[in-house]
Amino acid sequence: MNYTFIALVENKPGVLNRVASLFRRRNFNIESLAVGRTENPEVSRMTVVVDCPNGDMDAHKIEANLYKLVNVIDVHDVTHQPSVTRDLALIKVRVGPEKRGEVNNLAAIFRARIVDVAADSVIVEATGTEEKIEGMVELLRPLGIVEMVRTGQIAMTRGANSGIRRMPGMDDYNYEDDYAVAEMAP
């Protein structure tokens, strides 16, 4: 089963490498990894989707090992929490002027949009769940997909939920305190 973790980390060189190496050393397969800055430029947010064959036992190991990394500020497991997840895909489709209408209609059905038009192709931007993106790809494939790139899954919990923390003493933890700690770091 895939588990989704959100990790707040210091925005410093080498942090992504250390996190990815942790998963490699522990023999966990990363299904998706997306990283970006937060509202605080000194803190980055990683959304990592990991295959956990042993379920919660593996998820606990992953969380515990992430906390051992110096640059990791906070970790949340949002797998079973109410959350919004999105993936972004850019899909280049080989079509001439006679088939552009068909691509445009498919894009409209999936609430996607055409972001570039060339003489022999169009680029479609689709945002949504992984299943939605996969559905669109399957319908565009017969038209001739030339190239595709996907961002990987990003997630955010709904409402005041912050996800599960399995570490002792982390139940009433306030992530805003993490920013103060990150600002004090050298």
C-alpha positions in Angstrom: 0.0 0.0 0.0 1.2 3.5 -0.7 1.6 5.9 2.2 1.8 9.7 1.8 4.2 11.7 4.1 4.7 15.4 4.3 8.0 16.5 5.7 9.0 20.0 6.6 12.8 20.3 6.1 15.4 23.1 6.2 15.8 24.7 2.7 19.5 23.9 2.4 21.7 22.2 -0.2 21.9 18.4 0.2 18.7 17.8 2.1 16.8 16.2 -0.8 19.8 13.9 -1.3 19.9 12.8 2.3 16.1 12.1 2.4 16.2 10.1 -0.9 19.3 8.2 0.3 17.4 7.2 3.5 14.7 5.5 1.5 17.3 3.8 -0.7 19.3 2.5 2.3 16.1 1.2 3.9 15.0 -0.4 0.6 11.7 1.6 0.3 10.5 2.5 -3.2 9.5 6.1 -3.6 6.5 6.3 -5.9 6.4 10.1 -6.0 8.5 12.9 -4.6 7.6 16.6 -4.8 9.6 19.4 -3.1 9.0 23.1 -2.9 9.4 26.1 -0.7 6.7 27.0 1.9 5.5 30.4 2.9 8.8 30.6 4.9 11.7 30.7 2.4 13.9 28.8 4.9 11.6 25.8 5.0 10.8 23.4 2.2 7.9 21.0 2.1 8.4 17.5 0.8 5.5 15.2 -0.2 6.7 11.7 -0.5 4.5 8.8 -1.6 6.1 5.5 -0.5 5.3 1.8 -1.1 4.9 0.3 2.4 4.4 -3.5 1.9 4.1 -4.0 5.7 1.6 -1.1 6.2 1.8 0.8 9.4 4.9 -0.9 10.6 6.8 0.4 7.6 5.2 3.8 7.9 6.4 4.0 11.6 10.0 3.0 10.5 10.0 5.7 7.8 8.8 8.4 10.1 11.3 7.5 12.8 14.2 7.4 10.3 13.2 10.8 8.8 13.3 12.4 12.3 16.8 11.1 12.7 18.0 13.4 9.8 19.3 16.7 11.2 17.6 18.9 8.6 14.1 17.4 9.1 11.8 19.7 11.1 8.5 17.8 11.2 6.9 14.7 9.6 3.2 14.0 9.0 1.6 10.8 7.7 -1.5 12.0 5.8 -2.4 8.7 4.2 -5.7 8.2 6.1 -6.4 11.8 6.8 -8.9 13.9 4.9 -6.7 15.6 2.4 -6.5 17.2 -1.1 -4.0 15.6 -3.4 -3.0 16.8 -6.8 -0.7 15.9 -9.7 0.3 18.1 -12.6 1.0 16.8 -16.1 2.2 18.4 -19.3 1.4 16.2 -22.2 2.6 16.9 -25.7 0.3 15.3 -28.4 1.2 15.1 -32.1 -1.8 16.5 -33.9 -2.4 18.5 -37.0 -5.0 21.2 -37.3 -7.7 18.7 -38.2 -7.5 16.8 -34.8 -6.9 19.8 -32.5 -10.6 20.1 -31.9 -10.7 16.5 -30.6 -7.8 17.2 -28.2 -9.5 20.4 -27.1 -12.8 18.6 -26.3 -10.9 15.9 -24.3 -9.1 18.6 -22.4 -12.4 20.3 -21.6 -13.9 17.1 -20.3 -11.0 16.7 -17.9 -10.9 20.4 -17.0 -7.4 20.6 -18.5 -6.2 23.3 -20.9 -4.0 23.6 -23.9 -1.0 25.7 -23.0 0.9 25.6 -26.3 0.1 25.1 -30.0 2.7 24.3 -32.7 2.2 23.3 -36.3 2.3 19.6 -35.5 1.5 19.3 -31.8 -0.2 20.8 -28.8 0.8 20.7 -25.1 -2.0 19.9 -22.6 -1.8 20.9 -19.0 -3.8 18.6 -16.6 -4.1 19.0 -12.9 -6.0 16.5 -10.6 -5.8 13.2 -8.9 -3.5 10.5 -10.3 -6.5 8.6 -11.5 -7.8 11.6 -13.5 -4.4 12.2 -15.1 -4.1 8.4 -16.0 -7.6 8.5 -17.6 -6.7 11.5 -19.7 -3.4 9.9 -20.8 -5.2 6.7 -21.9 -7.6 8.8 -24.1 -4.8 10.9 -25.6 -2.5 7.9 -26.3 -4.3 6.8 -29.5 -3.8 10.4 -30.9 0.0 10.1 -30.4 1.6 11.2 -27.1 5.1 12.5 -28.0 6.3 13.5 -24.5 4.9 13.7 -21.0 6.2 15.0 -17.7 4.5 14.8 -14.3 5.2 16.6 -11.1 4.4 13.8 -8.7 1.7 14.0 -6.0 1.4 16.9 -3.6 -1.0 16.8 -0.7 -2.4 19.0 2.0 -4.7 18.0 4.8 -8.2 19.5 4.9 -9.2 21.8 7.8 -7.2 21.9 11.0 -6.0 18.3 10.5 -2.2 18.0 10.4 -1.8 14.2 9.8 -0.6 11.5 12.1 2.6 11.7 14.1 3.8 8.4 15.5 6.7 9.8 17.4 6.2 10.0 21.2 5.4 13.4 22.6 4.3 14.7 19.2 0.5 14.6 19.6 -0.1 18.2 20.5 2.8 19.5 18.5 2.4 22.9 16.7 4.2 23.1 13.4 4.4 26.9 13.6 7.0 26.4 16.3 9.1 24.6 13.7 9.5 27.8 11.8 10.9 29.5 14.9 13.4 26.7 15.4 14.4 26.8 11.7 15.0 30.5 11.9 17.4 30.0 14.9 19.4 27.4 13.1 22.8 28.6 11.8 
